Amino acid sequence: MVVPSAVGRDMSPESLPLGTIPMVDMSAPSGRGELARRLVRACAERGFFKAVNHGVPARAAARLDAAASAFFARPAAEKQAAGPPDPLGYGSRNIGANGDAGELEYLILHADPAAVARKATVIDDEDPARFSAAVNEYVDAVRRLACRVLDLLGEGLGLRDPTSFSRLISAVDSDSLLRINHYPTSAATVEADAISKSGCNGIGFGEHTDPQILSVLRANDVDGLQVLLPDGRRGAGDEWVPVPADPAAFFINVGDLLQALTNGRLVSIRHRVMASTSRPRLSAIYFAAPPLHARIAALPETVTAGAPRRYRPFTWAEYKKAMYAHRLSHNRLDLFHASGEDDPDGTNS
């Protein structure tokens, strides 16, 4: 069931009403301390929030949109020269091999200028530097936003080192990615009975959580994103809540690694994208990730007698391997639950 969304002007200090999507003013009108507390509340109760007054230049977003739109408008044979995704590069597929549903085409790029430059030669062979400049300007801006959010979360959680999270994604060998999704209307303009027979049911990208630390999403003015939130009715469970499109805002969600790093204090939210029946949807997601060798373990401040360690330590490389071996909708963190025999401090791992 899908329920209407409710987005407030800005989060109130009290707990959020069930079924609502928090909106956070990143300009900190009430001060940095209050901003940090609001971010923690949003990420603990929802795992997701809408960021306004975020500081990312509109020019950077517009340049990326233009570059992406120009690429996706090219003939299929030219686009395929930038693929197949391994996992980086161009892909166009029905998401169905692992029991998921959806249809889209996409570009996945490593968030590293040198890697972007190499891929740009087949993405924009007329002027590779033009594409590289647009991507790198955008990635730099959203990385700064992600680091600011993570540092504020560190402050709000009372970490001894509030930069513990942001240092992971600022490392020179960070595994952060930029994914650009294009949902063409052709996926949803077929007859309703044909959709039913295909099993797509209007889904553009199936239900999942993001595996990385933090995801920073911006889309055009086409609706489609939905998040799974508590409904609030007795016994009703969770409900899919549509997120109204706002190309001037960023939508930020907690990833699996941040849930593990905070011992479950912050929650990785399940979400999906529905296909539009009228206009194509274009979105760009910055997945903030640590280096492959980074050790992911609950920070000491999050482990207490009342909140014992929930997940065993693991590396990002281990988690990625498990991610690719399971369905998109699989709860991958379940594979890393701590057992009663685990060292509570993770010193034997």
C-alpha positions in Angstrom: 0.0 0.0 0.0 1.2 3.5 -0.8 0.2 6.3 1.6 0.4 10.1 0.8 3.6 11.8 2.0 3.9 14.6 4.4 6.9 16.9 4.4 7.2 19.5 7.0 8.8 22.9 6.7 11.6 21.8 9.0 11.9 19.1 11.6 10.4 19.9 15.0 12.4 19.0 18.1 9.9 16.3 19.0 9.8 12.8 17.5 8.5 12.8 13.9 4.9 12.0 13.2 4.7 8.5 11.7 4.5 8.5 7.9 6.2 11.8 7.4 9.4 12.7 5.6 11.8 15.0 7.6 13.1 18.1 5.9 16.2 19.7 7.3 17.5 23.2 6.7 21.2 22.8 6.3 21.8 26.6 6.8 21.4 25.9 10.5 19.0 28.7 11.4 18.9 27.4 15.0 22.6 26.8 15.3 25.0 24.0 14.6 24.1 22.0 17.7 20.4 21.9 16.9 21.2 21.0 13.3 23.3 18.1 14.5 20.5 16.9 16.8 17.9 17.1 14.0 20.1 15.2 11.6 20.6 12.4 14.2 16.8 12.3 14.9 16.0 12.1 11.2 18.5 9.3 10.5 17.6 7.4 13.7 13.8 7.6 13.1 13.6 7.5 9.3 17.1 6.9 7.9 16.2 9.5 5.3 15.7 13.3 5.0 15.2 16.1 2.5 18.1 18.6 2.7 17.3 22.2 1.7 19.7 25.2 1.7 22.4 22.6 1.2 25.0 24.8 -0.4 25.5 22.8 -3.6 25.6 25.3 -6.5 22.6 25.0 -8.9 25.1 25.4 -11.7 26.8 22.2 -10.8 23.6 20.2 -10.8 22.4 21.8 -14.1 25.7 21.0 -15.9 25.5 17.4 -14.8 21.9 17.1 -15.9 22.8 18.5 -19.3 25.8 16.1 -19.7 23.8 13.1 -18.7 20.8 14.0 -20.8 23.0 14.4 -23.9 24.5 11.0 -23.3 21.2 9.2 -22.8 19.8 10.8 -25.9 22.5 9.2 -28.1 21.8 6.1 -30.2 21.9 2.8 -28.4 25.0 1.6 -30.2 26.9 4.6 -29.1 25.8 4.3 -25.5 26.7 0.7 -25.4 30.3 1.6 -26.3 30.5 2.9 -22.7 29.6 -0.5 -21.3 28.9 -3.2 -20.3 29.0 -2.2 -16.6 31.7 -4.1 -14.8 30.2 -2.7 -12.5 31.4 0.7 -13.8 30.1 2.1 -17.1 26.9 2.1 -19.1 24.1 -0.4 -18.5 20.6 -0.9 -19.8 18.5 -3.7 -18.5 15.4 -5.1 -17.0 16.1 -5.7 -13.4 14.9 -9.3 -13.0 17.8 -11.8 -12.8 17.6 -11.9 -9.0 13.9 -11.7 -8.7 13.7 -7.9 -8.7 11.6 -5.7 -11.0 12.3 -2.6 -13.0 13.6 -1.1 -16.2 16.2 1.7 -16.6 19.5 2.7 -18.2 22.3 4.1 -16.2 25.9 5.2 -15.9 28.1 4.2 -12.9 31.3 6.1 -12.5 34.0 6.0 -9.8 34.1 9.3 -8.0 37.7 9.9 -8.9 38.8 12.5 -11.5 41.2 10.2 -13.2 38.7 7.4 -13.5 36.1 9.8 -14.8 38.5 11.1 -17.4 39.2 7.6 -18.7 35.5 6.8 -19.0 34.7 10.2 -20.6 36.5 9.2 -23.8 33.7 6.8 -24.7 30.9 8.8 -23.0 31.5 12.1 -24.8 34.0 11.4 -27.6 33.4 14.8 -29.1 34.7 16.6 -26.0 35.6 14.2 -23.1 36.9 17.1 -21.0 33.4 18.7 -21.1 31.8 15.6 -19.5 34.7 15.2 -17.0 34.4 18.8 -15.9 30.6 18.5 -15.3 30.9 15.2 -13.3 33.9 16.3 -11.2 32.4 19.6 -10.3 29.2 17.9 -9.2 31.0 15.1 -7.3 33.2 17.6 -5.4 30.1 19.5 -4.3 28.1 16.6 -3.1 31.1 15.0 -1.4 31.4 18.2 0.6 27.7 18.0 1.5 28.1 14.3 2.5 31.1 15.1 4.7 29.3 17.9 6.4 26.3 15.7 7.1 28.5 12.9 8.5 30.5 15.3 10.7 27.3 16.7 12.1 26.0 13.2 12.8 29.3 12.5 14.6 28.7 15.5 16.7 25.1 14.7 17.4 26.0 11.2 18.4 28.6 12.5 20.8 31.6 10.7 19.2 35.0 11.5 20.6 36.1 12.0 17.0 33.2 13.5 15.1 35.1 13.1 11.8 35.1 9.3 12.2 32.6 8.8 9.4 33.7 11.5 7.0 37.4 10.4 7.1 36.3 7.1 5.6 34.9 8.7 2.5 37.6 11.4 2.3 40.4 8.8 1.9 42.3 8.9 -1.4 41.3 5.3 -2.1 37.7 5.8 -1.3 35.3 3.5 -3.2 32.7 6.2 -3.6 30.6 6.1 -6.8 28.3 8.3 -8.8 25.3 6.6 -10.4 23.2 8.4 -13.0 19.8 6.7 -13.7 17.5 7.4 -16.6 14.0 5.9 -16.5 12.5 6.2 -20.0 8.7 6.5 -20.3 8.7 3.5 -22.6 8.9 1.3 -19.4 5.5 2.5 -18.3 3.5 3.6 -21.3 2.5 0.1 -22.4 -1.0 -1.2 -21.7 -1.9 -2.0 -18.1 -2.4 -5.6 -18.9 0.9 -5.9 -20.6 2.6 -4.4 -17.5 0.8 -7.0 -15.4 2.0 -9.8 -17.6 5.6 -8.6 -17.6 5.6 -8.5 -13.8 7.0 -5.0 -13.7 3.9 -3.5 -12.0 5.2 0.0 -12.8 8.4 -0.4 -10.8 11.4 1.5 -12.2 13.9 0.2 -9.6 13.0 -2.5 -7.0 13.0 -2.3 -3.3 16.4 -2.2 -1.6 18.7 -0.5 0.9 21.9 1.2 -0.2 25.0 -0.7 1.0 27.4 2.2 1.4 27.8 4.8 4.2 25.6 7.6 2.9 23.7 8.3 -0.3 23.1 11.8 -1.7 20.4 11.9 -4.3 19.1 14.6 -6.6 16.5 14.1 -9.4 14.6 16.1 -11.9 11.0 17.2 -11.4 9.5 13.8 -12.1 8.1 11.9 -9.1 8.8 8.2 -8.5 10.9 7.8 -5.4 9.2 6.0 -2.5 10.5 5.1 1.0 9.2 2.5 3.4 8.1 4.2 6.7 6.1 3.2 9.7 2.4 3.8 9.1 1.3 4.5 12.6 -1.9 2.5 12.5 -2.1 -0.3 15.0 -0.9 -3.5 13.4 -0.6 -1.8 10.0 3.2 -2.2 9.8 5.2 -0.2 7.3 3.9 1.7 4.2 5.4 3.0 1.0 5.4 6.8 1.2 5.9 8.7 -2.1 8.6 11.5 -2.0 7.5 14.5 -4.0 10.1 15.6 -6.5 12.1 18.7 -5.8 15.1 19.3 -8.1 16.3 22.1 -5.8 16.7 19.7 -2.9 18.9 16.7 -2.1 17.5 13.5 -0.5 20.0 11.9 1.8 19.7 8.4 3.3 21.6 6.2 5.6 23.4 3.2 4.1 24.0 -0.2 5.5 27.6 0.6 6.6 26.5 3.6 8.6 23.9 1.5 10.4 26.7 -1.0 11.3 29.1 1.8 12.3 26.5 3.2 14.7 25.4 -0.3 16.0 22.0 0.2 14.6 21.4 3.6 16.1 21.0 5.1 12.6 18.9 3.0 10.2 19.4 2.1 6.5 16.1 2.8 4.8 14.4 0.7 2.2 13.3 2.5 -0.9 12.3 2.0 -4.5 11.5 4.0 -7.7 8.2 3.8 -9.6 8.2 4.3 -13.4 6.5 7.5 -14.8 3.8 7.2 -17.4 4.4 10.6 -18.9 8.0 11.9 -18.6 11.5 10.4 -18.2 13.0 10.6 -14.7 16.7 11.5 -14.4 18.5 11.1 -11.1 22.1 11.2 -9.8 23.1 9.4 -6.6 26.5 9.9 -4.9 27.3 6.8 -2.9 29.7 7.7 -0.2 31.9 4.6 0.5 35.1 3.8 2.3 38.2 2.1 0.8 37.7 -1.6 0.1 40.1 -2.5 2.9 38.3 -0.3 5.5 37.2 -2.2 8.6 33.6 -1.6 9.5 32.8 -2.1 13.2 30.5 -0.3 15.6 32.2 2.7 17.2 32.9 2.2 20.9 30.5 5.0 21.9 27.6 3.1 20.3 28.2 -0.2 22.2 26.9 -0.4 25.8 25.6 -2.9 28.2 22.0 -2.0 27.1 23.0 -2.0 23.4 25.5 -4.8 22.8 27.3 -5.2 19.5 24.8 -6.1 16.8 27.2 -6.8 13.9 30.6 -8.5 13.6 33.4 -6.5 12.1 33.9 -6.8 8.4 35.6 -5.0 5.5 33.8 -3.1 2.8 35.2 -5.6 0.3 33.6 -8.5 2.2 30.3 -6.6 2.3 30.4 -5.9 -1.5 31.0 -9.6 -2.2 28.0 -10.5 -0.1 25.9 -7.8 -1.8 26.6 -9.1 -5.3 25.8 -12.7 -4.2 22.2 -11.8 -3.1 19.0 -10.3 -4.4 18.6 -6.6 -4.5 16.0 -6.7 -1.8 17.9 -9.0 0.6 18.7 -7.6 4.0 22.4 -8.0 3.7 23.2 -6.9 7.3 21.5 -10.0 8.5 24.5 -11.9 7.2 26.9 -10.1 9.5 25.0 -10.3 12.8 27.3 -10.8 15.8 27.1 -14.1 17.6 27.3 -14.6 21.3 30.9 -15.8 20.9 32.1 -12.7 19.2 34.6 -10.5 21.0 32.6 -7.5 22.2 35.4 -5.2 21.3 36.2 -6.8 17.9 39.8 -7.1 19.0 40.0 -10.8 17.8 38.7 -10.1 14.3 
